[in-house]
Amino acid sequence: MSYQYDLFVIGAGSGGVRASRIAAGKGYKVAVAEASALGGTCVNIGCVPKKLFVYGSEFSHAFKDAQGYGWENVSGEFNWPTLRDNKTAEIQRLNGIYQSMLDRAGVDIINGYARFVDEHTVEVNGTQYTAEKILIAVGGKPFIPEFKGSDLVVSSNEMFFLEALPKKALVVGGGYIAVEFAGILNGLGVDTTLSYRGEQVLRGFDQDIRDFAQEEYKKAGVDVQLNTDVESIQLVDSSNPEGERLVRFKDGREEIFGLILYATGRIPYTDSLALDKAGIETEKGAIKVDSNFTTNVPSVFAIGDVINRLQLTPVAIGEAMALISYWFEGKAVTFDYDNVPTAVFSQPQIGTVGLGEEEAEKRGYDFRVYQTDFRAMKHTLSGSTERTLMKMVVDNKTDKVLGAHMVGDYAGEIIQGLGVALKAGATKADFDSTVGVHPTSAEEFVTFSEASLKKGNWAKKQGYEYQR
């Protein structure tokens, strides 16, 4: 049978763009459908604009730190529209770059939502397109639970376009998006509360990292409230839908906020795809794929957040490249989800790669832990009480480093290099034989000399008590 396209990609995010332009460069006739701006969540309403907001919010801390270095009367008046609009201009520039990349590759860009008609056909804006292969790369979207007043909250999507900053904000959630936006708002001068219904933020991270980071968030000025859940929200003045919100918590407390951000997770963006028309199977909302990213329908593939493995932009790009090799070179996909470096751009930052203690125990390793926390050299004069935590998990049997974790300045930059080392199978002896760069915080990773107890127990050693 003859098709209009060799490949039709649904979604022009990081994974979809990479797959479409590389496939086109290898001779496929390719189209990509995108209902929003090119670049997907990461470029438009995710990691890129959020990192720009992080940069902007960090200046308030730098102004305070500068005084210890002799900079007097260092202060500034923050102008939210300047940051917001400069961010938007930069994102538009990136949209243009994505447009140029696809145009140069010869990819047809179709604006609109694509829906399945059958296993080889999709419909966009009333027009049907056929393809030998169809790739789903639509990503995910914020999840907000339904409750009384849930229509009065915003998701991370709207945070990048606020007309004005509130004086007081509530961030609901305990994941990386929640702690990042709590840091951004706090740094921009907003009285910020972080509310999480669980016993500790950042579920899935090493427990010591979670404990340490949370204490640093508090020291930075964020009011962290655990075991706290919202019961209802209502307008203080019902005639002013843009006005303050009254929040009633399930413990009976009430508090007024100018903004309520729900960062309570993300779910695959599959509800508008009409997957049933092609018989495509899902599991808990995510599209089911085999090891080669093939769905139960042989002509349909899926990558990225929509398959709900690791929701990270570089992972989606890596999956796209692995899928291209499978199509054009016949190489079975061997994408490795272990030892993927990850950063949380909270304040302070978190960088992590490999296994934490809990995961190492779960997998049955006999391991030891190296751990330190210290005041970074910068703060010997700044007067800040901010501290840095570094941690390494090592396999006793092979001496291989199973995991490296950090909370502190430049954690994201530092963990990238350590990701290469762990991917290459570096041992603790390899780290020990590497000369450190002095004076830096990063050198601590190659100067660990004494192992902690098998359990790092940072929180216990510091006298903090947590319910777990």
C-alpha positions in Angstrom: 0.0 0.0 0.0 1.2 3.5 -0.8 1.2 6.1 2.0 1.6 9.9 2.0 4.4 9.7 4.5 7.0 7.2 5.6 6.7 8.7 9.1 4.1 10.9 10.8 5.1 12.3 14.2 2.5 13.5 16.7 4.1 16.1 18.9 7.0 18.5 18.1 8.7 18.3 21.5 12.3 17.3 22.1 11.8 13.7 21.2 9.5 14.3 18.3 11.7 16.9 16.7 14.8 14.8 17.0 13.2 11.7 15.5 11.5 13.6 12.7 14.5 15.6 11.5 16.9 12.7 11.7 14.5 10.4 9.9 14.0 13.0 7.2 17.8 13.3 6.9 18.0 9.6 6.3 15.5 9.7 3.4 12.1 9.3 5.1 9.3 11.6 3.9 8.2 13.0 7.3 5.4 15.2 8.7 5.1 16.4 12.3 1.8 17.6 13.9 2.0 20.1 16.7 -1.0 22.0 18.2 1.1 24.4 20.3 4.6 26.0 19.9 7.5 24.0 18.5 9.8 22.6 21.1 7.2 21.1 23.4 6.9 21.4 27.2 10.6 21.7 27.9 11.2 24.7 25.6 7.9 26.5 26.1 6.5 25.8 29.6 9.1 23.6 31.3 12.7 23.3 31.9 14.0 26.2 29.8 11.8 29.1 31.0 11.9 27.6 34.5 15.7 27.7 34.6 15.6 31.3 33.4 13.2 32.1 36.3 15.6 30.3 38.7 18.5 32.5 37.5 16.3 35.6 38.0 15.3 34.5 41.5 18.9 33.7 42.6 19.9 37.4 42.4 18.1 38.2 45.7 20.3 35.7 47.5 23.4 37.1 45.8 22.6 40.6 46.9 22.6 39.4 50.5 25.8 37.4 50.1 27.6 40.3 48.5 27.7 42.4 51.7 30.2 40.1 53.3 32.5 40.8 50.4 32.4 44.5 50.8 29.6 45.4 48.5 27.5 48.0 50.4 24.0 49.1 49.7 23.6 46.3 47.2 19.9 45.9 46.5 17.4 46.1 43.7 13.8 46.6 42.9 12.5 43.5 41.0 10.3 44.1 38.0 8.3 41.0 37.2 7.1 42.0 33.6 10.8 42.5 32.6 11.7 38.9 33.5 8.5 37.4 32.2 8.7 39.2 28.8 12.4 38.7 28.3 11.8 35.0 28.9 9.0 35.0 26.3 11.3 36.7 23.8 14.0 34.0 24.3 11.5 31.2 24.0 10.2 32.7 20.7 13.8 32.8 19.5 14.1 29.1 20.3 10.8 28.3 18.5 12.3 29.9 15.4 15.4 27.7 15.7 13.2 24.6 15.9 11.2 25.8 12.9 14.5 26.3 10.9 15.8 22.8 11.9 12.7 21.1 10.7 12.5 23.2 7.5 16.1 22.5 6.6 15.5 18.8 7.1 12.5 18.9 4.8 9.9 17.9 7.5 6.3 19.1 6.8 5.0 20.9 9.9 1.2 20.6 10.4 -0.4 22.9 13.0 -3.1 21.2 15.0 -4.2 18.3 17.1 -3.7 14.9 15.5 -6.2 12.1 16.2 -6.1 8.5 15.1 -8.4 7.3 12.4 -6.8 3.8 12.1 -3.3 2.3 12.5 -2.0 4.1 9.5 -4.1 7.3 9.4 -4.4 10.4 11.5 -6.6 13.4 11.2 -5.6 17.0 11.8 -8.0 19.9 11.4 -10.4 17.8 9.4 -7.7 16.5 6.9 -6.5 12.9 6.9 -2.9 11.9 6.5 -1.6 8.3 6.0 1.8 7.0 7.0 3.7 3.7 7.1 4.9 4.5 10.6 3.3 6.8 13.2 5.3 8.0 16.2 3.5 9.4 19.3 5.7 11.9 21.2 3.1 14.2 22.8 4.6 14.3 26.3 2.6 14.9 29.4 0.5 17.6 31.1 0.0 18.8 34.7 -2.4 16.8 36.9 -4.7 18.7 39.3 -7.1 16.7 41.4 -10.7 17.7 41.5 -12.0 19.3 44.8 -14.1 22.2 45.9 -12.3 25.3 44.4 -9.9 23.4 42.2 -10.8 25.8 39.4 -9.1 28.6 41.4 -5.6 27.2 41.2 -3.0 27.4 38.5 -0.6 24.7 37.1 3.0 25.2 36.2 1.8 26.0 32.6 0.3 29.3 33.7 3.2 30.3 36.0 5.2 31.6 33.0 2.6 34.1 32.0 1.3 35.7 35.2 0.1 39.2 34.9 1.6 40.1 38.3 3.4 38.3 41.1 1.4 37.8 44.3 2.5 38.9 47.7 1.8 35.5 49.2 1.7 32.1 47.4 0.9 28.5 48.2 2.7 25.8 46.3 1.0 22.4 46.7 3.1 19.3 45.9 6.3 17.6 46.9 8.1 16.8 43.7 10.8 18.6 41.7 8.4 21.1 40.1 6.9 22.1 43.4 10.3 22.6 45.1 11.6 24.5 42.1 8.7 26.9 41.9 8.7 27.4 45.7 12.4 28.5 45.4 11.6 30.8 42.4 8.7 32.5 44.2 10.7 32.8 47.4 13.7 34.3 45.6 11.5 36.8 43.8 10.2 38.2 47.1 7.0 36.3 47.4 6.0 35.0 50.9 5.9 31.3 49.9 4.4 28.2 51.6 5.1 24.7 50.3 2.4 22.3 51.3 2.7 18.5 50.8 0.4 15.8 52.0 3.2 13.3 52.5 5.7 12.9 55.2 8.7 14.2 53.2 9.2 16.0 49.9 11.1 14.6 46.8 9.8 11.0 47.0 12.1 8.7 45.2 15.3 10.5 46.0 17.9 9.3 48.5 16.5 9.9 52.0 19.4 11.9 53.3 19.2 14.2 50.2 15.5 14.7 50.9 16.1 15.5 54.6 19.0 17.8 53.9 17.3 19.7 51.0 14.2 20.3 53.0 16.1 21.9 55.8 17.9 24.2 53.3 14.6 25.2 51.8 13.4 26.3 55.2 16.6 28.2 55.9 16.2 30.0 52.5 12.8 31.2 53.7 10.2 28.7 52.3 7.6 27.7 54.8 7.5 23.9 54.4 4.4 22.2 55.7 4.3 18.4 55.6 1.3 16.1 56.2 -0.8 18.9 55.1 -3.6 18.7 52.5 -6.1 21.2 51.1 -9.8 20.6 51.7 -11.3 23.5 49.8 -10.5 26.9 48.2 -12.8 29.9 47.8 -12.6 33.5 46.7 -12.2 36.0 49.5 -14.3 38.4 47.4 -16.7 36.5 45.2 -17.0 39.5 42.9 -13.3 39.5 42.1 -12.2 36.3 40.4 -8.6 37.5 40.2 -8.5 38.3 44.0 -7.2 36.5 47.0 -8.1 32.9 47.8 -9.1 31.5 51.2 -7.7 28.0 51.7 -9.1 25.6 54.2 -6.8 22.8 55.1 -8.0 19.4 56.2 -6.7 20.0 59.7 -9.2 22.9 60.0 -6.7 25.8 59.5 -7.5 28.6 57.1 -5.1 30.9 55.3 -5.4 33.5 52.6 -3.1 33.5 49.5 -2.8 35.6 46.3 -1.8 32.6 44.2 -2.1 28.8 44.6 0.0 26.6 42.4 -0.7 22.9 42.2 2.4 20.9 41.2 0.9 17.5 42.0 2.4 15.5 39.2 2.1 15.1 35.4 0.2 12.5 33.4 0.7 11.3 29.7 -1.2 13.6 27.3 -3.2 10.9 25.6 -6.8 11.8 26.1 -7.2 13.6 22.8 -5.5 11.1 20.5 -8.4 8.7 20.0 -6.1 5.8 20.6 -9.0 3.4 20.5 -9.5 4.0 16.8 -6.2 2.3 16.2 -6.5 -0.2 19.0 -3.5 1.2 20.9 -3.2 -0.2 24.4 -2.4 2.0 27.5 -1.6 1.2 31.1 -2.4 3.7 33.8 -2.8 6.4 31.1 0.6 5.7 29.5 1.1 4.1 26.1 2.4 0.6 26.4 5.5 -0.2 24.3 8.0 -3.0 24.1 11.8 -2.7 24.4 11.9 -1.2 20.9 9.3 1.5 21.6 6.7 -0.4 19.5 3.1 -0.4 20.7 0.8 -3.4 20.3 0.1 -2.0 16.9 3.2 -2.7 14.7 2.9 0.6 12.8 2.7 2.8 15.8 5.6 3.8 18.2 5.9 6.0 21.2 8.7 7.7 23.1 9.1 10.3 25.9 6.9 11.2 28.7 3.8 9.6 27.1 5.3 6.2 27.9 6.0 7.2 31.5 9.5 5.8 32.0 11.8 8.6 32.9 10.2 12.0 32.3 13.3 13.9 31.3 14.0 15.8 28.1 17.4 14.1 27.4 15.8 10.7 27.9 13.2 11.5 25.2 16.0 12.6 22.9 18.0 9.4 23.6 14.9 7.3 23.0 14.4 9.0 19.7 18.0 8.3 18.6 17.7 4.7 19.7 14.5 4.3 17.8 16.1 5.7 14.7 18.9 3.2 14.9 16.3 0.4 15.3 14.5 1.6 12.1 17.5 2.3 9.9 20.2 -0.1 11.2 18.1 -2.9 12.7 19.7 -2.4 16.1 17.6 -3.6 18.9 17.1 -0.8 21.4 19.2 -1.2 24.5 18.4 2.2 26.2 19.8 2.1 29.7 17.7 3.9 32.3 20.2 3.4 35.0 22.8 6.0 35.8 20.9 8.8 34.2 22.1 12.1 35.8 19.3 14.3 37.1 19.2 17.8 38.5 16.5 19.6 40.5 16.9 23.3 40.2 15.6 24.1 43.6 17.5 26.5 45.8 19.9 25.0 46.7 20.2 22.6 43.7 20.2 18.9 43.8 22.2 16.7 41.6 22.0 12.9 41.6 23.1 9.9 39.5 22.8 6.2 40.2 21.4 4.6 43.3 20.6 6.1 46.6 20.8 4.0 49.8 17.2 2.8 49.8 17.4 1.7 46.2 20.8 0.0 46.7 19.3 -1.9 49.6 16.2 -2.8 47.6 18.4 -4.3 44.9 20.4 -6.4 47.4 23.8 -4.7 47.2 26.3 -4.9 50.1 27.5 -1.3 50.1 29.1 1.4 52.1 28.4 5.1 52.2 30.7 8.2 52.0 29.1 11.4 53.1 30.0 14.9 54.1 28.2 18.2 54.7 30.0 21.5 54.9 29.8 25.2 54.5 31.0 26.1 51.0 34.0 28.4 50.8 31.9 31.2 49.4 29.9 31.4 52.6 32.8 31.8 54.9 32.5 35.5 54.1 28.9 35.8 52.9 27.6 35.0 56.3 25.0 32.6 54.8 24.2 29.5 56.8 23.7 27.5 53.6 25.5 24.2 53.6 26.3 21.6 51.0 25.8 17.8 51.2 27.7 15.2 49.2 27.2 11.5 49.2 28.6 8.4 47.5 27.2 4.9 47.6 29.9 2.2 46.8 29.5 -1.6 46.2 31.6 -3.5 48.6 32.0 -6.5 46.3 33.3 -4.6 43.2 34.3 -1.2 44.6 32.1 0.4 41.8 30.4 3.6 42.7 26.7 2.9 42.6 25.5 6.4 43.2 26.6 10.0 43.7 24.4 12.7 45.2 24.7 16.4 46.0 22.8 19.3 47.4 24.4 22.6 46.9 25.6 25.2 44.4 26.3 24.0 40.9 25.1 20.5 41.7 23.6 20.1 38.2 26.9 21.0 36.6 28.9 18.7 38.8 26.7 15.7 38.6 26.9 15.7 34.8 30.6 14.8 34.9 30.0 12.2 37.6 27.4 10.7 35.3 30.1 10.0 32.8 32.2 8.3 35.4 29.4 6.1 36.7 28.3 5.2 33.2 31.9 4.0 32.5 31.9 1.9 35.7 34.3 3.9 37.8 35.3 2.5 41.1 36.0 4.3 44.4 39.7 3.7 43.7 39.3 5.6 40.4 37.8 8.5 42.3 40.6 8.3 44.9 43.3 8.4 42.2 41.8 11.5 40.5 43.4 14.8 41.5 40.9 17.3 42.8 40.4 20.9 41.5 41.2 23.1 44.5 39.5 25.0 45.9 36.1 23.7 44.8 33.2 21.9 46.3 33.5 19.3 43.6 36.8 18.1 44.9 35.1 16.5 47.8 33.9 13.7 45.6 37.6 12.6 45.0 38.8 13.2 48.6 36.3 11.0 50.6 38.6 9.1 52.9 36.3 7.5 55.5 33.1 5.6 55.0 30.1 6.4 57.1 28.0 3.7 58.7 26.1 1.7 56.1 23.3 4.1 56.6 24.2 7.7 56.1 21.5 8.9 58.5 22.3 12.5 58.0 19.1 13.7 59.6 19.6 11.5 62.7 23.2 12.8 63.1 22.0 16.3 62.9 19.3 15.8 65.5 16.4 16.2 63.1 13.4 14.0 63.8 11.1 12.9 60.9 8.1 10.7 60.8 8.7 8.1 58.1 
